[in-house]
Amino acid sequence: MTDMITLDLLPTLALGATILGTGGGGDPYVGRLMAEQAIRECGPVPLVAPEDVPDDAVLLLCGMMGAPAVIVEKLPSGTEIAQAITAVAQMTGRAVTHLVSLEAGGINSVVPVAAAARTGLPLVDADGMGRAFPELQMLLPTLEGISATPMALVDDKGNRLVIDTVDNRSAEAFARGATVQMGASASLAFYPLRGDQVARALVPRTMSLAIAIGRALETARCAHDDPIDAVARAMQGRALFTGKVVDVLRRTTAGFNRGVATIEGMGSDIGTVMTLDFQNEFLIARRGDRPVVTTPDLICLLDALSGEPVTAETLRYGRRVAVIGAPCFERWRSPEGLAIVGPGYFGYGFPYRPFSPDDESV
């Protein structure tokens, strides 16, 4: 495992994490610039294995929330998360010893690196989701009964809000409303954890996995191998569809980037159509009218030639893309996990069917 996140490792980390982010998590380029500046000024960031976190450690999850399309246009200064961390520490009366990425995706894979560099705290090789989800209660700590609050949100103007709620669904509702008032994007720190809760409340080694996926793609490009196949193998997934984007319906509502993308098949998929529903992240992939991959399993979109990840906010007419499916972290497939991240939660009337890369009927 990599034990330090350095400047030269950031592009690989951001590349792999953007793929893991299933179309969401915000523009990784913005977060990478923030992390690069922080590392230049403050030095590399230690990456700590989950099993090496002491039982008495105090951890905070951190990142950004809001509509990814807005985050691209309303850039943070890079100091907001450090302010949020300080606010939570003051409210709890406990000094924070470690930071964790709230999700493995886009900007939220690299912004915590910037926060760790600026605060001098180590980053744990884990995250709260194993991918990206659109709402703040959709993290493993929720399944463990761990409160998301006290939570602090800070915007690009320096406005700071500390929230304490009765449950994590309420935390999402209050934080979402505050984020809309903050211009549809905010930096946050939340889910205070103890070290002895790490094993159950986090998805382990997602930072290392993101680096491995990024390296697989970079290696395939250099060797002129198939980048789509290389990424699919690194994710233990499978390439499902290749085609051209022919339509994208997109709108930003209530702090979310929502829509549907239509992809017409090419090559072996010619004559068929795949549609992708998204709410910041890709939630449902249909071949024709049949769902073939559904949340919480991963639906990842790559440029068909370069393998570059394609996020929901960068989808454009005419782009040639490949769709990869991959299984989610196992605990999301439990009844309590599906209750907060399965198709039914998002209003779909069909049941969750676990994705398997060996299932040729998909």
N, C-alpha and C positions, 0 to 999 in steps of 0.2 A: 504494500500500500504506500502511496505517496505520503510523506510526512510533512511536506511543506508545499504551500501553494505559492508559486513564484510567478513573475511576469511572463515567462515563456510558456507556462502551463495554462494561463488564463484562456487563450483562444481555444485550446483543446477542450477544456472544461465547459466553456460556454457553448461550444458546438454540440457536444454530447448531451448537455442538459437541456438545450433547446429542443432536441429530438425527444427526450424523455418528457418534455412539457406538453406533449400532445396538442400542439397548436397554440398554447396559452403561455402565461407566465411573463408576458411583456417582451419587448425587443432586447435581445441579449447584448446588442452592440452598445446600447446606452449604459447598461450595467457594467459591461466590460471596461468601458472608458473610466467609469467611477472607480472600479477595482484597481485598474492600472495606475491611476493617479494616487490612490491611497497606498498601494504597495511601493511606488516610487518614493513617496514622502515618509512612510512609516516602516517599510520593510515587509518581507514575506510573512505569510500567515501559517501558523502551525495547524495541521489537520490531525485530529485526535480520533483514534478508533473508538467506537462506542464502548467496548469492553474495558477500555483504559480510563473511562470517566469515573472519578471517585464517587462513592455512594453519597457523600455529603456535598457534592457539587451543586451549584445553582445555575440552571440553564435557562436561556430565553430563546424562543423562536423569533425570527425577524425576517423582514422583506418589505414588499410593496403591495398595495391593493388598489383596485380600480380598473378602469377600462384600458386595456393595453394600447389601443389606438391613441388615447389621450396621453399616456405616459411618454410616448415617442415625441409628442409635441410640447409637453410641459415638463422640461427636464428638472430633476432634483439637483441640489447642490452637492449631495454626497454626505452631508453631515446630519441629515434628518434622523436616520436610524439610531445614531449614537445618542441624539437627544431623547428619542423614545426609550432607549435602554435605560438611560439615567432616570427618566420619569418613573418607570416601573420599579426600578431599584429603590427609589425614594419612597414609593408607596408601600412596598413590601417590607422595607427595612432590611433587605438582604443584599449583599454584594454579589453581583453576577460574576460567575467564573468561566462560563463557556457560552458560545453562541451556536445556533442551529438554523439552517435554512428552513423556512416554512414549507417550501415545495421544491421539487427538482424540475425546474423549468425556467427557461429564458432569463429575464432580468433577476428573478428571485433565486437563481443559482449563483450569481456573481455579486449582487448587492451585499449579501451577508459577508462576502470576502472583504469588501470595502469596509464594512462596519467592524469586522474583526481586526483589520489592520489599524483602523483609527482608534479603536478602544484598547488595543493591545491584548485582546482576549483570543484564545484558541477557538477554532471552528471544529465542530464534531462532524465526522464522516457519516452523516445521516441526514434525514429530512422528515417532515411530518406526513408526507403523502406517498412518496415513491413515484410521483408523476406530478401533474398540476390539476387542481380542481378549482371551480369558480368561487366557492364560498368558504368562509373562515371556520365554520364548524366541521368541515370535511377533512379533519386531520385525525390521525390515530390517537392522540391524547383524549379526544372526545370519547372514543370507545373504552378508554380506561377510566372515565369519569373525572378527568382532569379539567379544571376550569381554564377557559381561554383568557380570563381576566384575573387581575388587573391588566389592562391593555392600554398602550399609549399610541396615539396617532399624531404625526407631525407633518405639516404640508410644506411646500416650497417657500412659503412666505414666513415660516416660523411659528404659525399657529400650532398650539399643542393641546391635545385633549386626552384625558385619562378616563377610561371607562371601566366600571365594575358592574357586572350583570349577574342575574340569577342562574342563567344557563348559557350554553355556547350558541344556541340558535338566536337568542336575544343579543348576544355579543355581535354576531354577524349583522343583524338588523340595525343596531345602533351604529356600528362602525361603517356600514354601507351608507347610511344616511349622512353621517359626518363626512365620509369621503366625497360624496356628491357635492356637499357644501364646500369642500376644500378644492373643488375644481375637477372632480372625478379621478383623482389619484392622491395617495398619501403613503407615507412610510410608517411602519408599525413594528412594535415589539410586544409579544404576548406569550401565553401558555408557559408561565413559570413552571419549571420542572426540577425535581431533585435527581441527583445522579442515579439513585436506585430505581428510578422509573424509566430510565433510558431503554432498557432491554425490551420493554413491552410497548412503550409509547412512541417509538420512532422506527422508521424504516432504515435498517442499517446499510452502510456503505454505498449510499446513492451518489455521493461525490466521486468515489472511486469508479463506480459504474459509469457515470457521465464521462469521466476521463477515458475509460476504456472504449466507450462508444465513439467518442471523438477521435481517438487514435485509430480505431478500426476504419473510420471513414477517411482519415488523412492517409493512412497506409494504402488503402485501396486506390485512392486517386493517384498516388505516386507510382504505384505498380500497374496502373491502367487496368485494374480489376473492376468488377461490377460493384459500385458503391452501395447500391440498394441491398444487394445480397449480403455485403459485409456488415452493414448496419443491422439488418434483420438477424443475422447470426449472433452479433454482439448483444442483442436484446433478447435472444432466445424467442424470437418471433418469426414472422413470415411475411413476404411481400404478397399483397392481395390483389392489387389492381394498378394498372398504368393507363393514363389517359390525359386528355386536355380539359382544362377548366373552361366551361362554356357559359356558366352563369354563377354569380355570387349575389345573394340578397343579404344585406348587412345593415344593422342599425345599432346605435348605442343607446341603451335604456337602463335606467336605475343603476348606472355604474358598470354595466356589462356590455360586452361586444357580442351581439347575438346574430345568428343568421344561418343560411343554408348554402352550401356550395354544390354545384352539379358538375360532374366530370364524365365526359364521353370517352369510352374505351379506345385504346390504341393497341396495335400489335395483337397479341393473343386475346385481348379483351375487346377487340373491335366489335361493334354491334350491341354492346351492353353499356349501361350507365350506372355510376355509383354516385350517391349523394351523401354529403357529410353535414350533420347538424352540429352547430357549435354554440356554446355560451362561454366566451373566452377560450375554452378548450373544446376539442372535437369530442362529442358525446356519443353519436350514433353514426355508423357507416352502414348504408343500405346498398345492396346490389339489386337494382330494380326496386321492388317494393319490400324485399326481404332484408331485415336487419342481419348483418353478418358479424359485426363487432359492436358491443355496447359498453358504455361506462359501467363499471370502473376499469375494464380492460383498456389497453392503450391503443389509440388510433393516431398514427404518426404520418405526417405528410412530408415528402422529400421531393426536391427537384429531380425529374426523371433522369437527367444526364449527369449532374454534378453530385447529387446526393445531399445538397444543401438543404437544411430544414426549412420548411415553409410554414409560417405561423398563420393563424386565422386572420389577423389584420393585414397580412401582406398578400393574401390570395387575390389574384387578378385574372381577368379573362385572358385566355390564350396560353396560359402557362402549362407546360407539360409536367405532370407530377406522378409520383408513385405513392401508393398507400401501403403502410405496414401495420399489421396487427401484432400485439404482444400481450402476454398475460400480465395482470396486475399483481401487486403484493398480495399474498394469499389471504391475509386477514380481511381485506376488503370484500372477499367473497362470502364472509360469514353473514348470517341474517342481520346482525346489528350493523355490519358494515354496509350492506346493500340498502338498509333503511335510510342511510344518509347520502349514498353516492350511486345507488342503482338506478336503472331506467325509471322505475316508479316514482322516485323522488322528483325527477324532472318532468313528470307528467305524461310519460309514455305508457301506453296501455299493454305493452308486451313484457314478458318476464325476462330476467337476465339469463343468458346462456353463456357459461364460461367459454372463453376463447382458448383453443388449443392449436398450436402451429402444426400439429399432426393431423388435424381434421381437414381432409381434402374437400369436404362438402361446403366449406366456407367460401 
